[in-house]
C-alpha cells in the first residue's frame, strides 16, 4: 500500500479539502495521512517560522495523522525514511509531501531522488512523548528530559503562544518565559538549556519541534472547547419558581438576605453585604452595578467577596485572581453578558479597565 501525505494549508478550507481527497484516494488502496502544521500555516510558512526548517519539516512529516477509520495499518514507510535528525533539503521535502496543484486536488508520494555519493540513512527513532495534564500545568516527557508547561489555557491567540517553560534532566534544569511561535525565542531557549543541562543541542531542538506541535494541538482543542455552546442554565420547577417569587415579594426581603449571610457564617458589615448582593443581582440588568471593595490589609475583603459570590449560581460568575490588560479581549463578545466578573486584586482590574 502506498502512503500519501496530504499537506494542504492548515485552515478550514484545507481541512475540508484533505478530507475530500482522502475519501477519493483510500478506496484506491492508498493510505492517507494529514500533515498537521500549526493552525493557519501552510508548508512554506511553517518552514520559514519554525527554524531550522530541515528539522521542523521532518518532525511534521513523522507526526502526520492517520485519516482512515480505526487504527493505522502499521508503521507508514515515511516514518522510517524521515527523522528529525535527517537533513531534508527543500527538494527532498517537496518530493515527500506534494502540495495540491492549481488544476488538480490530488497529492501523491514519489520516492526522493537517490544519490550514489551520499545516501540518506534512517536516524534512531525519537523518544516517545508522554503527557500528564494537571489543573494549571502540563508535564511532557521526552526520554530522560521532562518539560513543564504553564500558561497554555491563557494562550488563546493563533499568533502568539507565550508560556512558562521548564526543562529538566535529573537535578539540572532551565526555565524561562517565551513565545513558542517565535523561532528566535525557541533558539535562545535551546542554547541556554544546552549549557544548563549539558545535553546535545540536536536533542533539545528535536524536543522543541515535537513540543510545539503537541502544544499547538492542545491549544486548538481548548479553543474548540471554548467555542462550544455553553450549557443552558438549569430550569426551576413550579414549586421552586413559587418559592422564589414568594421571596422576591417578601416585605422584609433585605432582612432575609442579611439573615442568610449570617447563616453562611458571615456576620457584621450588613450594609456592605447588601451592597455586594445588589450588585451581584444587577447582573441581569442592561446596566448592572459595579463594586470596588477597599480596606486595609487582612480586613476581610476576600471573605466578603467570597460570601457574595456564594449567592451567585456557578454558571453566572467568572472569577480571576488577577488580569492582564489583554485577557478580556480573548473572550467572546457575549461571554460575560449577565454574569458577575470578580477580580481579586485591584491592580489586576486596573490593567483591564479599558477592556472592561
Secondary structure as the mmCIF struct_conf table of DSSP 4:
data_model
#
loop_
_struct_conf.conf_type_id
_struct_conf.id
_struct_conf.beg_label_comp_id
_struct_conf.beg_label_asym_id
_struct_conf.beg_label_seq_id
_struct_conf.end_label_comp_id
_struct_conf.end_label_asym_id
_struct_conf.end_label_seq_id
STRN STRN1 UNK A 2 UNK A 6
BEND BEND1 UNK A 10 UNK A 11
HELX_RH_AL_P HELX_RH_AL_P1 UNK A 12 UNK A 26
TURN_TY1_P TURN_TY1_P1 UNK A 27 UNK A 29
STRN STRN2 UNK A 30 UNK A 34
HELX_LH_PP_P HELX_LH_PP_P1 UNK A 37 UNK A 37
BEND BEND2 UNK A 38 UNK A 38
TURN_TY1_P TURN_TY1_P2 UNK A 39 UNK A 40
HELX_RH_AL_P HELX_RH_AL_P2 UNK A 43 UNK A 49
BEND BEND3 UNK A 50 UNK A 52
HELX_RH_AL_P HELX_RH_AL_P3 UNK A 53 UNK A 62
TURN_TY1_P TURN_TY1_P3 UNK A 63 UNK A 63
HELX_LH_PP_P HELX_LH_PP_P2 UNK A 64 UNK A 64
STRN STRN3 UNK A 65 UNK A 66
BEND BEND4 UNK A 68 UNK A 71
BEND BEND5 UNK A 73 UNK A 74
HELX_RH_AL_P HELX_RH_AL_P4 UNK A 77 UNK A 81
TURN_TY1_P TURN_TY1_P4 UNK A 84 UNK A 85
BEND BEND6 UNK A 86 UNK A 86
HELX_RH_AL_P HELX_RH_AL_P5 UNK A 90 UNK A 96
BEND BEND7 UNK A 97 UNK A 97
HELX_LH_PP_P HELX_LH_PP_P3 UNK A 98 UNK A 101
TURN_TY1_P TURN_TY1_P5 UNK A 102 UNK A 103
HELX_LH_PP_P HELX_LH_PP_P4 UNK A 111 UNK A 114
BEND BEND8 UNK A 116 UNK A 118
HELX_LH_PP_P HELX_LH_PP_P5 UNK A 122 UNK A 128
STRN STRN4 UNK A 129 UNK A 133
BEND BEND9 UNK A 135 UNK A 136
STRN STRN5 UNK A 137 UNK A 142
TURN_TY1_P TURN_TY1_P6 UNK A 143 UNK A 144
STRN STRN6 UNK A 145 UNK A 150
HELX_RH_3T_P HELX_RH_3T_P1 UNK A 152 UNK A 154
BEND BEND10 UNK A 158 UNK A 159
STRN STRN7 UNK A 162 UNK A 169
TURN_TY1_P TURN_TY1_P7 UNK A 170 UNK A 171
STRN STRN8 UNK A 172 UNK A 179
TURN_TY1_P TURN_TY1_P8 UNK A 180 UNK A 181
HELX_RH_AL_P HELX_RH_AL_P6 UNK A 183 UNK A 197
HELX_RH_AL_P HELX_RH_AL_P7 UNK A 201 UNK A 227
BEND BEND11 UNK A 228 UNK A 228
HELX_LH_PP_P HELX_LH_PP_P6 UNK A 229 UNK A 237
HELX_RH_AL_P HELX_RH_AL_P8 UNK A 238 UNK A 248
TURN_TY1_P TURN_TY1_P9 UNK A 249 UNK A 249
TURN_TY1_P TURN_TY1_P10 UNK A 251 UNK A 252
HELX_RH_AL_P HELX_RH_AL_P9 UNK A 253 UNK A 263
TURN_TY1_P TURN_TY1_P11 UNK A 264 UNK A 265
BEND BEND12 UNK A 268 UNK A 268
HELX_RH_AL_P HELX_RH_AL_P10 UNK A 270 UNK A 281
HELX_RH_3T_P HELX_RH_3T_P2 UNK A 282 UNK A 284
BEND BEND13 UNK A 285 UNK A 287
BEND BEND14 UNK A 296 UNK A 296
TURN_TY1_P TURN_TY1_P12 UNK A 297 UNK A 298
BEND BEND15 UNK A 299 UNK A 300
HELX_RH_AL_P HELX_RH_AL_P11 UNK A 301 UNK A 309
TURN_TY1_P TURN_TY1_P13 UNK A 310 UNK A 311
BEND BEND16 UNK A 312 UNK A 312
HELX_RH_3T_P HELX_RH_3T_P3 UNK A 314 UNK A 316
STRN STRN9 UNK A 317 UNK A 320
BEND BEND17 UNK A 321 UNK A 321
TURN_TY1_P TURN_TY1_P14 UNK A 325 UNK A 326
HELX_RH_3T_P HELX_RH_3T_P4 UNK A 327 UNK A 330
BEND BEND18 UNK A 331 UNK A 331
TURN_TY1_P TURN_TY1_P15 UNK A 333 UNK A 338
STRN STRN10 UNK A 340 UNK A 343
BEND BEND19 UNK A 344 UNK A 344
HELX_RH_AL_P HELX_RH_AL_P12 UNK A 346 UNK A 351
TURN_TY1_P TURN_TY1_P16 UNK A 352 UNK A 355
#
